[in-house]
Amino acid sequence: MSYFGPGHGACPGCGFPIAVKAVLEALEGKAFVVNPTGCLEIVSSMYNRNVWGVPYIHSLFENAAAVAAGIEAALRALNRKHEGHVVVFAGDGATADIGFGMVSGAFDRNHDILYICYDNEAYQNTGNQQSALTPPGARTTTTPVGKRQPGKIGKKKDMVSIAVAHGIPYVASASVGYPNDLKRKVKRAVEFEGAKYIHVHAPCVTGWGIDGKQTVEVARLAVETGLYPLVEFEHGKLVRVMKIKEKKPVEEYLKAQRRFRHLFKHPEGRKIIEELQRIADENIKRYNLLQQ
């Protein structure tokens, strides 16, 4: 059975359908899905073209976590929790910006939900505006490149650490470049009672300026450079990491994407490249990512 069927309107090579399919397959379709406004909602629930094979509700941009908490409470009250897991699929804008307060509240109350953030690092549905998860130096429509500004200024919000700080039982990061790893983490997550958070890195073909056939390659480069570490926390303790077999330089990841190409010409570009390399190196050290 197809839990997320053909006919969706996502761009060829889009990252998040890989994540959605992997999650629903891992759950064997036993899911009540909440999905706020964003790319996923637009491409999957068009009039007369709904592709969901599981119960699905479209929430507002800001309140997916609250809606999910309400569904979970209702299932508990009706003694129907055995029918499926309550799952949120939300983009970085709905998670780290507009819906951040609702996410924090649901985590604070420890509702038994699985929250999946598909992180394409900008508001891609509305034209590639920056979000709190846009990385330093990225060109977006709200962080244009000029003589003085070399793209995004400021850091990317660390949602994994924020989720861990809430004390919820399970937190992990995953990537569409490694769908089997994502499936394993989903299966592990739902073994826990309470709130679970999985942050999934999902390249955007148009916003990042890559060819659709490069999606998995670029996603894996983010991991292989150390910029996007794949980690797992259980009850606040780091329990597993995906080791890097061969460390790649950050420049290799940046050069593959049009949104970063100005960094190799801009007067301030070299500083940002060095800063991104420093972030990657710190991640490798912090999580002991290099395979010995």
C-alpha positions as CSV (number, residue, x, y, z in Angstrom):
1,M,0.0,0.0,0.0
2,S,1.2,3.5,-0.7
3,Y,1.0,5.8,2.3
4,F,2.2,8.8,0.3
5,G,1.2,8.1,-3.2
6,P,2.2,9.2,-6.7
7,G,0.8,12.4,-8.1
8,H,2.2,14.9,-5.7
9,G,3.4,18.2,-7.1
10,A,6.9,18.4,-5.6
11,C,9.8,19.4,-7.8
12,P,11.7,16.5,-9.4
13,G,14.4,15.6,-6.9
14,C,12.7,17.3,-3.9
15,G,14.1,16.1,-0.6
16,F,11.1,15.9,1.7
17,P,9.0,13.3,-0.2
18,I,11.9,10.9,0.6
19,A,11.6,11.7,4.3
20,V,7.8,11.4,4.3
21,K,7.8,8.0,2.6
22,A,10.6,6.7,4.9
23,V,8.7,7.8,8.0
24,L,5.4,6.4,7.0
25,E,6.9,3.1,5.8
26,A,8.7,2.7,9.1
27,L,5.4,3.2,10.9
28,E,3.6,0.8,8.4
29,G,1.1,3.6,7.8
30,K,-0.2,3.6,11.4
31,A,-0.1,7.4,11.7
32,F,-2.3,10.4,12.1
33,V,-0.5,13.1,10.2
34,V,-0.6,16.8,11.0
35,N,1.0,19.1,8.4
36,P,1.1,22.9,8.6
37,T,1.2,25.3,5.7
38,G,4.3,24.8,3.6
39,C,5.7,23.1,0.5
40,L,4.6,19.6,1.7
41,E,1.0,20.8,2.3
42,I,0.8,22.6,-1.1
43,V,2.1,19.6,-3.2
44,S,0.3,16.8,-1.4
45,S,-3.3,18.1,-0.6
46,M,-4.4,19.9,-3.7
47,Y,-8.1,19.8,-4.6
48,N,-8.9,16.4,-6.1
49,R,-5.3,15.3,-5.9
50,N,-4.7,14.3,-2.2
51,V,-1.9,11.8,-2.1
52,W,-2.1,10.8,1.5
53,G,-2.9,7.2,2.3
54,V,-3.2,7.9,6.1
55,P,-5.4,10.2,8.1
56,Y,-4.2,13.7,7.4
57,I,-5.0,17.2,8.7
58,H,-3.7,20.5,7.4
59,S,-3.1,22.9,10.3
60,L,-2.2,26.6,10.3
61,F,1.5,27.6,9.8
62,E,2.0,28.2,13.5
63,N,0.0,25.6,15.4
64,A,0.9,22.1,14.1
65,A,2.3,21.0,17.5
66,A,-0.8,22.2,19.3
67,V,-3.1,20.4,16.9
68,A,-1.1,17.2,17.2
69,A,-1.2,17.5,21.0
70,G,-5.0,17.8,20.8
71,I,-5.3,14.7,18.6
72,E,-3.1,12.8,21.0
73,A,-5.2,13.8,24.0
74,A,-8.4,12.9,22.1
75,L,-7.1,9.5,21.1
76,R,-6.1,8.8,24.7
77,A,-9.5,9.9,26.0
78,L,-11.2,7.6,23.5
79,N,-8.9,4.7,24.3
80,R,-7.8,4.7,20.6
81,K,-4.0,5.3,20.9
82,H,-3.3,1.8,19.6
83,E,-4.7,2.9,16.2
84,G,-1.6,4.9,15.3
85,H,1.1,7.4,16.1
86,V,0.5,11.2,16.0
87,V,3.1,12.6,13.6
88,V,3.8,16.1,12.6
89,F,5.6,16.9,9.3
90,A,6.6,20.5,9.3
91,G,9.2,22.7,7.6
92,D,11.9,24.7,9.2
93,G,9.9,27.9,9.1
94,A,6.9,26.3,10.8
95,T,9.2,24.7,13.4
96,A,12.0,27.1,14.3
97,D,10.2,30.4,13.6
98,I,6.4,30.7,13.3
99,G,5.5,27.6,15.3
100,F,8.4,27.6,17.8
101,G,6.2,28.5,20.8
102,M,3.8,25.7,20.1
103,V,6.6,23.2,19.6
104,S,8.1,24.2,22.9
105,G,4.7,23.9,24.7
106,A,4.0,20.5,23.3
107,F,7.5,19.3,24.3
108,D,7.2,20.9,27.8
109,R,3.9,19.0,28.3
110,N,5.6,15.9,26.9
111,H,2.7,14.9,24.6
112,D,3.1,11.5,23.0
113,I,3.8,12.8,19.5
114,L,6.5,12.3,16.9
115,Y,7.6,15.7,15.4
116,I,9.4,15.6,12.1
117,C,11.1,18.8,10.9
118,Y,12.0,18.6,7.2
119,D,14.7,21.3,7.0
120,N,15.3,22.8,3.6
121,E,16.8,25.8,5.3
122,A,14.5,28.6,4.1
123,Y,10.8,29.4,3.4
124,Q,10.9,27.7,0.0
125,N,7.1,27.5,-0.6
126,T,6.9,31.3,-0.7
127,G,10.0,32.0,-2.7
128,N,13.2,31.2,-0.7
129,Q,13.1,33.7,2.2
130,Q,15.5,33.1,5.1
131,S,14.4,31.2,8.2
132,A,16.1,30.7,11.5
133,L,17.6,27.6,10.0
134,T,19.2,29.3,7.0
135,P,22.9,28.7,7.3
136,P,25.5,31.6,7.3
137,G,26.3,33.0,3.8
138,A,23.3,31.6,2.0
139,R,21.7,33.7,-0.7
140,T,17.9,34.1,-0.2
141,T,15.4,36.7,-1.4
142,T,15.6,38.4,2.0
143,T,19.3,38.0,2.4
144,P,20.5,39.2,-1.0
145,V,24.1,39.5,-2.0
146,G,25.5,43.0,-2.4
147,K,28.7,44.9,-1.9
148,R,28.4,44.8,1.8
149,Q,26.2,41.8,2.6
150,P,27.4,38.4,1.6
151,G,24.1,36.6,2.1
152,K,22.7,35.4,5.4
153,I,24.3,37.0,8.5
154,G,24.1,35.0,11.7
155,K,24.1,31.4,12.8
156,K,21.6,28.6,12.1
157,K,19.4,27.8,15.1
158,D,20.3,24.5,16.8
159,M,16.9,22.8,17.0
160,V,18.4,19.5,18.1
161,S,20.0,21.0,21.2
162,I,16.8,23.0,21.9
163,A,14.7,19.8,21.8
164,V,17.2,18.0,24.1
165,A,17.0,20.9,26.5
166,H,13.3,20.3,26.9
167,G,14.0,16.9,28.5
168,I,11.9,14.9,26.0
169,P,12.8,11.2,25.8
170,Y,14.1,11.0,22.2
171,V,15.8,13.5,19.9
172,A,17.7,12.7,16.7
173,S,18.9,14.2,13.4
174,A,18.6,12.5,10.1
175,S,19.1,13.1,6.4
176,V,17.2,12.2,3.2
177,G,20.7,11.1,2.0
178,Y,20.3,8.1,4.4
179,P,16.7,7.0,4.3
180,N,17.4,3.6,6.0
181,D,19.0,5.5,9.0
182,L,15.9,7.7,9.2
183,K,13.6,4.6,9.2
184,R,15.6,3.0,12.0
185,K,15.4,6.2,14.1
186,V,11.6,6.5,13.6
187,K,11.1,2.9,14.8
188,R,13.3,3.7,17.8
189,A,11.5,7.0,18.5
190,V,8.1,5.4,18.8
191,E,9.3,3.0,21.4
192,F,9.3,5.9,23.8
193,E,6.2,7.3,25.5
194,G,6.2,11.1,25.3
195,A,7.5,13.7,22.8
196,K,9.9,12.7,20.1
197,Y,11.8,15.0,17.7
198,I,13.6,14.1,14.5
199,H,15.3,16.9,12.5
200,V,15.7,15.8,8.8
201,H,18.0,17.6,6.4
202,A,16.2,17.8,3.1
203,P,17.8,19.7,0.1
204,C,15.6,22.0,-1.9
205,V,16.3,21.9,-5.7
206,T,15.2,25.4,-6.5
207,G,16.2,27.3,-3.4
208,W,19.6,25.6,-3.2
209,G,20.3,25.8,-6.9
210,I,21.0,22.1,-7.5
211,D,20.0,19.6,-10.2
212,G,17.3,17.2,-9.0
213,K,19.6,14.2,-9.5
214,Q,22.1,15.8,-7.0
215,T,19.7,15.7,-4.0
216,V,21.1,12.7,-2.3
217,E,24.7,13.5,-3.2
218,V,24.4,17.0,-1.7
219,A,22.6,15.7,1.4
220,R,25.4,13.3,2.0
221,L,28.1,15.9,1.5
222,A,26.5,17.9,4.4
223,V,27.0,14.9,6.6
224,E,30.5,14.0,5.3
225,T,31.8,17.5,5.9
226,G,30.5,17.6,9.5
227,L,28.2,20.5,8.9
228,Y,25.2,18.3,9.6
229,P,26.0,15.6,12.2
230,L,23.7,12.6,12.5
231,V,23.1,12.0,16.2
232,E,20.7,10.4,18.6
233,F,19.8,11.4,22.2
234,E,17.7,9.3,24.6
235,H,16.6,11.0,27.8
236,G,19.1,13.8,27.2
237,K,22.1,11.5,26.7
238,L,24.0,11.1,23.4
239,V,23.7,7.4,22.5
240,R,24.7,7.1,18.9
241,V,26.3,9.0,16.0
242,M,26.9,8.2,12.4
243,K,30.6,8.1,11.8
244,I,32.3,9.9,8.9
245,K,34.4,7.5,6.9
246,E,36.2,10.2,4.8
247,K,36.0,13.8,5.9
248,K,35.2,16.2,3.0
249,P,36.1,19.9,3.0
250,V,33.2,22.3,3.4
251,E,34.1,24.0,0.2
252,E,33.0,20.8,-1.7
253,Y,29.6,21.1,-0.3
254,L,29.3,24.8,-0.9
255,K,30.5,24.7,-4.5
256,A,27.7,22.2,-5.4
257,Q,25.0,24.8,-4.7
258,R,24.2,28.1,-6.4
259,R,23.1,29.7,-3.2
260,F,26.7,29.7,-1.9
261,R,28.7,30.4,-5.1
262,H,29.0,34.1,-4.4
263,L,31.2,33.3,-1.4
264,F,34.1,32.4,-3.7
265,K,34.1,35.9,-5.2
266,H,32.7,38.2,-2.5
267,P,35.2,40.2,-0.4
268,E,33.7,38.8,2.8
269,G,33.2,35.3,1.4
270,R,36.4,33.7,2.6
271,K,35.5,34.6,6.2
272,I,32.2,32.9,5.9
273,I,33.7,29.8,4.3
274,E,36.2,29.6,7.1
275,E,33.4,30.1,9.7
276,L,31.4,27.2,8.2
277,Q,34.5,25.0,8.2
278,R,35.1,25.9,11.8
279,I,31.5,24.9,12.6
280,A,31.9,21.6,10.8
281,D,35.2,20.9,12.6
282,E,33.6,21.7,16.0
283,N,30.7,19.3,15.3
284,I,33.2,16.6,14.4
285,K,35.1,17.2,17.7
286,R,31.9,17.6,19.8
287,Y,30.4,14.3,18.6
288,N,33.6,12.4,17.8
289,L,32.4,11.8,14.3
290,L,35.5,10.6,12.6
291,Q,35.8,6.9,12.1
292,Q,39.1,5.6,13.5
